[in-house]
Structures are given as structure tokens and as C-alpha cells.
């Protein structure tokens, strides 16, 4: 297999730049929070476009899953981190060289950067030979790397770098400083008497003495005197410094483009694995889902909202997991139940699972089978926009109409609490019309609603309900179960809206 990219299985996919802006549904699903957290520690790699771009091919998803599985090997993971540290040190040297003022000092930093690069690549070649790799991506990259390090270009680059470093290490010279004049000449094997002088005067030392030695500045930049001395040294060793001039000119593009791309792309996997590792340590499960572009029977067992889970784990709170599945002709979850009971979280989980699966990542859950969608649409309740002169109901209708016009039978749709601003009769009428269109398109999705009638609208709709503690209905369990809607969702929402819940009424009586 010819290696193109560790992220993309084909040359054409690898050439795509990726989306620069987050998809519209990211905010609704809280995926913007997830990606921000994942990439926060690795901003130098600009990883967000990789997380913004879903794959449209099952083999491309499997390609990433294979790489991710390989990276779960702790030894390989550490080798990749060593490689990343080496490449980061190389970039730091190049960045420092750009900040310096004197050409010869810039050249030395450049030479050191190339040496770090050669050593880092050599180390990775050696390390990968020790691994029992399974993924097509890593196997192809290992072969590419081995071929590259055997190439005449790399061999000559490494040899020239080592040779110049050795020649520079052999440069020795003497300084003669008289008044404001400095003379430089080759070192003539003169004896260094400093050790003998210190030994001679050691016997006269009595107690602590003041140290009169002056410390040279340790900053990376040279001053004009040091630069002038270096120019004089270069005149003493013209062959070495001419060779450095030629070396820097010939090797200005020394970095192999494929290796440079790998250095960035592999961090997509590392960043995600780092993120979920913290969740896994609390006992939460992740799995590699099966993905189908034809079969709409889906499931995920012990799944959870990954954004909420990260927040709860940070706060040292527990995370509630839920199962979900659709079988046969079932297509739409209709979620009802009391407010603040986990309905929206369930809807977000459904969307997150499918999106993470379609970028090749492990998903929350013990076992999962998900659908490869072409587009994902969300419609979450928003505050009324007074600038467009539309009412909230009209805004809802315009947005949902736009979604249904663009959706195909392979799309996913997630609707969360719409038509709450109108009457029950109108909400039922409009809700049924929208659901009929969704059913006609055979879309997979979730509809969170207070309209219980939608749950039994068709054999394609499945009623799921957020539950409460039976002994105390005011306490939510955050568990979502498959059962018929009980007709209380809207009543509870109205009671909460007007302060007529048991708790609020009791507060008023006792106050």
C-alpha cells in the first residue's frame, strides 16, 4: 500500500483541506466544547479542521479505527510522543533561528535543527520496527519511512550534518584582547595553566572569599562583539564556514512533506485518546462502532453525552449511561417526560455518537452499531431574534422547512422542543406535519417533545421516556427507557411554567 496520509486512506481524501469552521450543528450537540477541550493542549497543530470534517466512506472510517487501535498500544503511543517531542524541538530551533540577527548564528541553529530532525526520524524508524503493527496506515508509513531513510537524499543530509557538526566541534582559536582591540588566531596547542594556577593559590585560601568571576550572558542571541569575533574565526577556517553556507542553501527544504504532515495528523489520534483516557479511568466505556451506509438498525449500549461526561468527571460527579436501539422499521426516537430529566442529553448523545463514528473515533458505549449519514441536521430551541421581525413560531417553521428541503433519506435529524410558543392544538398539528415529512423521507433521528401524540404516530416512531424516582417524582433518574408516553410531559411543563408544581405550591403555603 502506498502511503498518503495517516488520516486519509486515499490520496484524494488526503489532499482535501478540511472544514475551517465548525458545522452548524456543533453548538447544539455541544461538540464545540468537546473539540475545544481535545485540541486545547495542541494548538500548534491546528487540529480543529480534522474534527470538523466527517468522512463519507466506510473504508476511510475503518482506516482511522485501525490506526486508533494500534495507538492504544502503550509502547507505540510513547514512541509517537517521543517523535512529536523531537519534531517540536526541531521547530523550536527553526523559530529561534528566525528571531536571531546574525547570519552565522542563524546557520548554527539551523544545523542543530536538521540534526534533531535526522535523529528523530532515525529513532522512529527503529522504534516502529519493534512494533507488531496491524493498521494499514502505520504499516504503510513504516515502509515509507524505511524507504525514505535509505534514500540518497536523507543519507547525504545526515552525513553532511554530522560532518559539519564534527568540524565545528574541532574549531579552536585564541583571543588576544588589548584595550579595545581583539585579535583572533588559531589555537596553537598552548598549555592551559588555569588548573595549575588554581592549585597553586588554593593553599592561601582562608575561609569564604568573594567570587570575582564574571558570567557571560546565556541568552540565545549574540552581541555585536561576539558576532565580529565569529566572523574572524570564519576567516581562519574558510573551508568549514564556506561548507556551512553551501549546506544551508542546499538544504533549506530539508523537511520531507509527508513526514511533516504525519507529525501533525497523528496528533488527531493522540489528542482524542488523551481526552477519553480520563473518562475511561472512571469506568466509562468506549468502543469502535460498526458503521453501515445501508442498514438503519442502530444501537449503542451504555452510551452517554461525552461533553456532559467530561464536565461531570471534572466535578467528580457520576455519569448516567443509557442504551438506545432502533430495529426493523423503527427510525425516530420520540422523547418525552419531565423537564430536566435528560431528554436533551439523550438527543445530544444520539448526534454525538454518529458524528464521532463518522470521523473514525471510538464512541461512548460498550458496543455500538451506527449509520453513516450524508448530513446531520439539528433544530434546537433558540431565543427569539427581534431583528428579523419574525415571531418565534415563524422562525421555527422557517428553520425546519429549510432542513426538510435539504435532507435526504441518508440524513440524520435531531429536533429538540419546538412549537412551545404556540397552543397545544397548533403544536400537535404542526408537529404531526413535520413528523409525517420525516417519516416520508425515512430519516433516522430524535424528536424531543411535549406532544405525546407524536410517539405513536407511525411504526417508524419509538416512544422513549425520561424517568423519575417512583417514591419521589421530583427526583430525576436521568435514565431514558422505551415505553409509551404517559401524557404527563406537557402537564409538568405547564405546571413548572406557572409555578404550580407540588414543590412551588408547598413553598407558597408555608411562606
SULBEL-V531544 format. One record per run of one state. SS is the DSSP state (H for helix, E for strand, L for the rest). FROM is the first residue (numbers start at 1). TO is the last residue. If there is no record, write none. Layout:
SS | FROM | TO
SS | FROM | TO
This chain:
L | 1 | 10
H | 11 | 15
L | 16 | 23
H | 24 | 26
L | 27 | 30
H | 31 | 45
L | 46 | 47
H | 48 | 52
L | 53 | 57
H | 58 | 71
L | 72 | 73
H | 74 | 99
L | 100 | 102
H | 103 | 129
L | 130 | 135
H | 136 | 150
L | 151 | 151
H | 152 | 169
L | 170 | 172
E | 173 | 178
L | 179 | 180
E | 181 | 186
L | 187 | 193
H | 194 | 202
L | 203 | 223
H | 224 | 236
L | 237 | 237
H | 238 | 250
L | 251 | 256
H | 257 | 280
L | 281 | 285
E | 286 | 287
L | 288 | 289
E | 290 | 292
L | 293 | 297
E | 298 | 303
L | 304 | 305
H | 306 | 314
L | 315 | 321
E | 322 | 326
L | 327 | 331
E | 332 | 337
L | 338 | 342
H | 343 | 357
L | 358 | 362
E | 363 | 364
L | 365 | 366
E | 367 | 371
L | 372 | 375
E | 376 | 380
L | 381 | 385
H | 386 | 388
L | 389 | 391
H | 392 | 406
L | 407 | 411
E | 412 | 416
L | 417 | 423
H | 424 | 441
L | 442 | 443
E | 444 | 448
L | 449 | 451
H | 452 | 456
L | 457 | 460
E | 461 | 469
L | 470 | 471
E | 472 | 482
L | 483 | 488
H | 489 | 497
L | 498 | 501
H | 502 | 510
L | 511 | 511
